[in-house]
Amino acid sequence: MLAKINQISVRQLLCIYIIIVLSPLIRLVPSYAAEYGKQAAWLSPLVSLLPTLIVIYILDSIFKRYKTESMAQIFEDIMSKPVGMFIVFLYFLWSTVLTALYMRYDVERLTGSIYPNINFIFFIIFTLSQIAYALRTDLTVIARMSEVIMPIIFILFGFLVLLLLPMIRHDTILPISYTDIIPIIKASRGSSGIYLYYFLLFFLSDKLSHKQKLKKQSILTIIILVVSTTIMLIAIIGLMGSSVVRRTPIPFLVAVKQISIINTIQNIESVAVAMWILADFILIAALIIVSLNIAKTLFNLKDIKPLQNIYILLIYILTLGIANNKLELETFSQYIMIPINLIFGLLIPMVLFATGKIRKKI
Amino acid sequence: LIHYLVIVLILIAISIIDVKAIIQKQLKKELYLFSSFAIFIIIYGYLYFTNSYYASISSLFNEIVVHK
């Protein structure tokens, strides 16, 4: 049983986590990893396991001491109020930019794959109005929705990757030697930057129950994600080769287009697009909830419901303004957002943990 | 600028609905944050719709970080 009616369990939060990382993992990681890791790129998710495990252990230690507080309150307690508030404000900006970024990626993918003649503004309005409607309810509704959607998305994803596996050419993923260690580490920045959204979700920690199961369930989740990403990279790079993958905007979609079952069932990329639409809906809704929850603690608000509609309008205008075109959006994502993700997802939690240990707060 | 005017009209509609709820509940801080968001939308929207180059967040950061 849940502790309170408006709380969600760690399992539900991890369902949201799997959905929200799956979409950016499929979009960004193949081309990013192939650019730096070449034929050894498929090993890069294994390196990303380490920073994510560090964050899991940090959060587990923090929640042994802080059982009911939100992450924003924890920051303020450990790092003093002014410093904590400043860092939490930076997290608010980060999650707002991420929301606009993923909203734009969502519509760019739709117009770039199956609806090339429709103005992307239509899709932004359509998606955001659906999210605004869904957010009239509580976080628990999104959490339960994620519990239903996550297995569907994961089965679809597994099905598509399995169909790709027989088409792999071994010469595109082998040989691998010790000279690939540095390229693999460089390539792992992409997947690490995305796995580390894990920390951002814990700004909902005040709405979380069963925190004692956090470490065990999180480790299991991250292992599942790492294995899935590795198999996906083997399938994509094995099929297309690293030099083609790094030049392709959405390699997964291009790879899926090549699937043919007994020469009769073809063009099943619409399955991948449907999966993405579902994942992006949860991703954007979850990021809006996280941002508003950060704002609630940061500004000491009593009720965030009246701010939801105007915040969604703000996201709409930021989605329009985040980039002039897709090339600009990809450059921004690759060169700016990935390093920022590593700072906010790994570096700041490590500083928080070290400060907590020094001040004997953890 | 028609698109901008439509956004401003939507903003006014949202304000009528949500500010009413905020005032009824006497939520002072929520009103300040609501006003800040509204001001940001009006200013940023104006910059974007008048084709100000630096209204694009990516252009600004890409120029500072990537092309420096």
Contacts between the chains, C-beta under 8 A, distances in Angstrom:
chain1	res1	chain2	res2	distance
A	97	B	57	7.0
A	100	B	57	7.8
A	121	B	3	7.9
A	295	B	33	6.8
A	299	B	29	5.4
A	299	B	32	7.9
A	299	B	33	5.7
A	300	B	29	6.3
A	301	B	27	7.4
A	301	B	29	5.6
A	301	B	30	5.5
A	301	B	33	7.0
A	302	B	25	7.6
A	302	B	27	5.8
A	302	B	29	7.9
A	302	B	30	7.2
A	303	B	25	6.4
A	303	B	27	6.0
A	303	B	30	6.4
A	304	B	30	7.8
A	305	B	21	7.7
A	306	B	18	4.2
A	306	B	19	7.7
A	306	B	21	4.8
A	306	B	22	4.9
A	306	B	25	7.9
A	306	B	27	7.3
A	306	B	30	5.9
A	306	B	34	6.9
A	307	B	18	7.4
A	307	B	30	6.3
A	307	B	33	6.2
A	307	B	34	6.0
A	307	B	37	7.2
A	309	B	14	4.6
A	309	B	17	7.3
A	309	B	18	5.8
A	310	B	11	7.4
A	310	B	14	5.4
A	310	B	15	7.6
A	310	B	18	6.5
A	310	B	34	5.8
A	310	B	37	4.7
A	310	B	38	6.4
A	310	B	41	7.5
A	311	B	37	6.4
A	313	B	7	7.2
A	313	B	10	6.3
A	313	B	11	6.2
A	313	B	14	6.3
A	313	B	37	7.9
A	313	B	41	6.0
A	314	B	37	5.3
A	314	B	40	6.5
A	314	B	41	5.7
A	316	B	7	7.6
A	317	B	7	6.6
A	317	B	41	5.6
A	317	B	44	5.9
A	317	B	45	5.2
A	317	B	48	6.8
A	318	B	44	7.6
A	318	B	57	7.3
A	320	B	48	6.1
A	321	B	44	6.6
A	321	B	47	7.9
A	321	B	48	4.5
A	321	B	55	5.2
A	321	B	56	5.9
A	321	B	57	6.2
A	322	B	56	7.2
A	322	B	57	5.0
A	322	B	58	6.0
A	323	B	56	5.9
A	323	B	57	7.2
A	323	B	58	4.0
A	323	B	59	7.6
A	324	B	56	5.0
A	324	B	58	7.3
A	324	B	59	6.4
A	328	B	56	6.9
A	328	B	58	4.4
A	328	B	59	6.4
A	328	B	62	6.4
A	329	B	58	6.0
A	331	B	58	6.9
A	331	B	62	5.3
A	331	B	66	6.0
A	332	B	57	7.4
A	332	B	58	3.8
A	332	B	61	6.1
A	332	B	62	5.9
A	335	B	62	7.3
A	335	B	65	6.2
A	335	B	66	5.0
A	336	B	58	8.0
A	336	B	61	4.9
A	336	B	62	7.3
A	336	B	65	5.6
A	336	B	66	7.5
